[in-house]
Amino acid sequence: MSGPDVIVIGGGVSGLSVAWRLAQAGISVEVWEQAERPGGKIVTRHEQGYVTEQAASVMMDARAEAAHLCTAAGLDAEKVMCPSPERVHRYMAQNGRLMPFPLRFAALVSSPVWSLRGRLRLLAEPLVPKGGHPGESVSEFIVRRLGREALERAFEPFVAGPLASDPDHASAEAVLPRLVALERRYGSLGLGICTHKFLHGRSAPLRDAFSFRMGMATLIGSLARAPGVCFRPRHTVGQVEPAQTGWRVSGTTPSGERVVRVRHLVVSVPAPAAAKLLRPLDRELADLLRGIDYASLAVVHLGFDRCAVRHPLNGTGFLVPRREGRQITGSQWISSMFPGRTPAGKVLLTSYLGGARAPETRDWDDDRCVGAVTDSLRPLLGIRGTPDKVWVDRHERGLPLYHGAYPGRIRAIAQHLGRWPGLHLAANYWGGISIRDRVTCGYALAQQIAAALQQPKAFELTHPGLCYGVVNMT
Ligand SMILES: Cc1cc2nc3c(=O)[nH]c(=O)nc-3n(C[C@H](O)[C@H](O)[C@H](O)COP(=O)(O)OP(=O)(O)OC[C@H]3O[C@@H](n4cnc5c(N)ncnc54)[C@H](O)[C@@H]3O)c2cc1C
């Protein structure tokens, strides 16, 4: 019955990141995953010469932890970089056309995406007095500081696309923590950015986006197979209970019911599954978890002959503001982002439908999703004919929505957890949805567990420069 020091329930990228980091420090850890394979939502498909991702397609290395993990896991040689924002365009749909959308502040302000009034409003930002309230939404925050045009033409599509969220409901503090902090500290976003540039002698580098030669499955495989990580497929945890000096975990496994006792337990499953496991233990904690809403998403991958698409596809893709009235929130030009994702002479476009903006797409069948995507892409990219290959991936509970009084909910969850020593939560409803954030949170939690097991030195030796501050989604 006695088990490893730590059991991680759930073998998605959140759970694997904690387990990998613990194993690096020599702490014994098992990952119990109900599915046959590791990765959770992250699955790479190789079919008919195309490489498609069912969920995450890019990773950012704006945090030290993400870069450190790739290097320490021996993945640097497998990395394929997305062309940098300085070299290729990011586009935004505007009035039925695609407009380049620069990410550097100075270039962005002078871009033709703004009306004269909208540009003047952006430039007036430093004159806007500090304000806001604790429960402020992204929309309220952005309109107050930068004006409605900035919300509609820039922030709404960024929140609706990559986060599948709705800026009218998303918490500014949870989704834009750095911007909120800049206002609090300097009274203005513009002033804060300039001060930062002056103090550090340069502007913040644009983030590097990357994947791996064989797709995101490379990262997952490398974490799950790392020395010291004992990955247990087809292990479904049914019950967790406090036990003397730790936790008792029971579940069904291919060889029958198994019960183990561990010192630390990491629950790394989506919030509704965590609520179900923890309800017998702490009803209020379970209710807080159950109250987290999720957005459903459909991911539609279309392969075309290169000559069927008139647009040069000289970028990474585009986002679609709500006011454009299209069904999709955005599209990534995967074949322009990474080499080797299509057979010769083909292009691969991956588009996203649904999220908080269009929850009705949850009930659409695949044909309707493909039709909606093709209708949206055709006029924007000058597409002739029908796609050569089609894949549709559905995520019923795709992404957690950081809506409403989210920071308060997370603080309450943390307070409840404080009553259960040795119990930890690690999943994308807490600390950010991106792989980069999952890795950062995994590092921080592993360090906390190591400290409790009195092995913190292991981390100091491997990576002294890490900072374990508040993790977030921007
Ligand atoms: C369509 C889409 C596109 C995305 N694109 C990007 C992107 O480009 N870049 C990026 O950085 N991020 C992206 N993301 C976000 C990122 O992929 C997710 O946030 C992340 O993969 C979630 O990982 P997780 O481990 O928290 O959860 P999951 O992947 O959901 O893993 C949870 C695991 O727990 C297991 N489990 C549940 N219950 C039990 C139980 N009782 N016992 C044992 N196991 C159990 C499940 O089987 C699952 O494997 C995207 C997400 C989606 C949906």
The ligand as a Gaussian input file, in Angstrom:
#p B3LYP/6-31G(d) Opt

LIG

0 1
 C       -8.266000      24.073000     -28.927000
 C       -7.169000      24.501000     -27.982000
 C       -6.057000      25.173000     -28.487000
 C       -5.022000      25.552000     -27.619000
 N       -3.916000      26.191000     -28.141000
 C       -2.894000      26.492000     -27.316000
 C       -1.668000      27.010000     -27.857000
 O       -1.498000      27.168000     -29.080000
 N       -0.647000      27.291000     -26.992000
 C       -0.770000      27.073000     -25.639000
 O        0.190000      27.357000     -24.912000
 N       -1.903000      26.559000     -25.096000
 C       -2.958000      26.250000     -25.905000
 N       -4.088000      25.682000     -25.381000
 C       -4.178000      25.473000     -23.917000
 C       -3.503000      24.193000     -23.438000
 O       -3.471000      23.220000     -24.450000
 C       -4.282000      23.640000     -22.238000
 O       -4.506000      24.664000     -21.277000
 C       -3.510000      22.516000     -21.552000
 O       -3.184000      21.511000     -22.473000
 C       -4.351000      21.946000     -20.397000
 O       -3.568000      21.003000     -19.703000
 P       -4.042000      20.381000     -18.319000
 O       -3.031000      19.390000     -17.951000
 O       -4.330000      21.484000     -17.354000
 O       -5.465000      19.679000     -18.614000
 P       -5.811000      18.421000     -19.528000
 O       -5.026000      18.445000     -20.770000
 O       -7.311000      18.445000     -19.643000
 O       -5.362000      17.155000     -18.667000
 C       -6.102000      16.629000     -17.599000
 C       -5.888000      15.127000     -17.561000
 O       -6.532000      14.584000     -16.410000
 C       -6.999000      13.282000     -16.747000
 N       -8.004000      12.875000     -15.739000
 C       -9.211000      13.434000     -15.480000
 N       -9.826000      12.793000     -14.457000
 C       -8.974000      11.806000     -14.049000
 C       -9.039000      10.813000     -13.029000
 N      -10.096000      10.709000     -12.184000
 N       -8.002000       9.940000     -12.884000
 C       -6.922000      10.031000     -13.714000
 N       -6.818000      10.955000     -14.700000
 C       -7.817000      11.839000     -14.867000
 C       -7.553000      13.487000     -18.154000
 O       -7.700000      12.261000     -18.838000
 C       -6.482000      14.394000     -18.764000
 O       -5.472000      13.656000     -19.400000
 C       -5.127000      25.276000     -26.225000
 C       -6.249000      24.586000     -25.730000
 C       -7.265000      24.195000     -26.591000
 C       -8.440000      23.434000     -26.054000

